[in-house]
């Protein structure tokens, strides 16, 4: 199984609706579709079923750069939070 991306917009903000599964080897293609992380955008993850560690790292970076993660599946949210905690606990004071 692979992923599908649908693009729409609301109030000039692009919305990218992801469905299926995304693996590390598909990440560059996904980045091309989404574009720069500096743009105000929404990633709708409601139908996203499976991701790997590299994709979680990318989603974490998207969120850190102001991209809204909408309808994020609970396991992905928890994984992102765990990665945030790891980074917080390993940063030098």
C-alpha positions as CSV (number, residue, x, y, z in Angstrom):
1,X,0.0,0.0,0.0
2,X,1.2,3.5,-0.7
3,X,-0.1,7.0,0.0
4,X,-2.3,9.4,-1.7
5,X,-2.3,13.2,-1.4
6,X,-5.2,15.5,-2.3
7,X,-4.8,19.2,-2.3
8,X,-7.5,21.8,-1.6
9,X,-7.4,25.2,0.2
10,X,-9.3,27.3,2.7
11,X,-8.8,31.0,3.2
12,X,-5.7,30.8,0.9
13,X,-4.1,28.1,3.1
14,X,-3.4,24.9,1.3
15,X,-4.7,21.7,2.8
16,X,-3.0,18.5,2.0
17,X,-5.1,15.4,2.9
18,X,-2.9,12.3,3.2
19,X,-4.2,8.8,3.1
20,X,-2.7,5.3,3.1
21,X,0.9,4.7,4.3
22,X,4.1,6.8,3.9
23,X,7.5,5.3,4.2
24,X,11.0,7.0,4.2
25,X,11.6,6.2,0.6
26,X,8.5,8.3,-0.3
27,X,9.4,11.2,1.8
28,X,11.2,13.3,-0.8
29,X,8.1,13.0,-3.1
30,X,5.9,14.1,-0.3
31,X,8.1,17.1,0.5
32,X,7.9,18.1,-3.2
33,X,4.1,18.1,-3.0
34,X,3.9,20.0,0.2
35,X,6.5,22.6,-0.6
36,X,8.5,24.8,1.7
37,X,7.8,24.4,5.4
38,X,7.6,28.2,5.8
39,X,4.2,28.4,4.0
40,X,1.1,28.4,6.2
41,X,-0.5,25.0,5.4
42,X,-2.6,22.3,6.9
43,X,-1.8,18.6,6.8
44,X,-5.0,16.5,7.2
45,X,-3.9,13.1,8.5
46,X,-7.3,11.6,9.2
47,X,-6.8,8.8,6.7
48,X,-3.1,8.3,7.2
49,X,-2.8,4.7,8.4
50,X,0.9,3.9,8.6
51,X,4.2,5.9,8.9
52,X,7.8,5.2,9.8
53,X,10.3,7.0,12.0
54,X,11.5,9.3,9.2
55,X,8.0,10.4,8.4
56,X,7.3,11.1,12.0
57,X,10.4,13.2,12.2
58,X,9.2,15.2,9.1
59,X,5.7,15.7,10.6
60,X,7.3,16.9,13.8
61,X,9.4,19.4,11.8
62,X,6.3,20.5,9.9
63,X,4.5,21.2,13.2
64,X,7.5,23.0,14.6
65,X,7.4,25.3,11.6
66,X,3.8,26.2,12.0
67,X,2.1,23.7,9.7
68,X,-1.1,22.5,11.3
69,X,-1.5,18.7,11.7
70,X,-5.2,18.2,11.6
71,X,-7.0,15.0,12.5
72,X,-3.7,13.4,13.5
73,X,-4.2,9.7,14.4
74,X,-3.5,9.1,18.1
75,X,-0.5,6.9,17.6
76,X,1.2,9.5,15.4
77,X,0.5,12.3,17.9
78,X,1.9,10.2,20.7
79,X,5.0,9.3,18.7
80,X,5.6,13.0,17.9
81,X,5.2,13.9,21.6
82,X,7.6,11.1,22.5
83,X,10.2,12.5,20.0
84,X,9.7,16.0,21.4
85,X,10.3,14.7,24.9
86,X,13.4,12.8,23.8
87,X,14.8,16.0,22.3
88,X,13.9,18.1,25.3
89,X,15.5,15.7,27.7
90,X,18.7,15.5,25.7
91,X,19.3,19.1,25.1
92,X,22.2,20.6,27.1
93,X,21.2,23.3,29.6
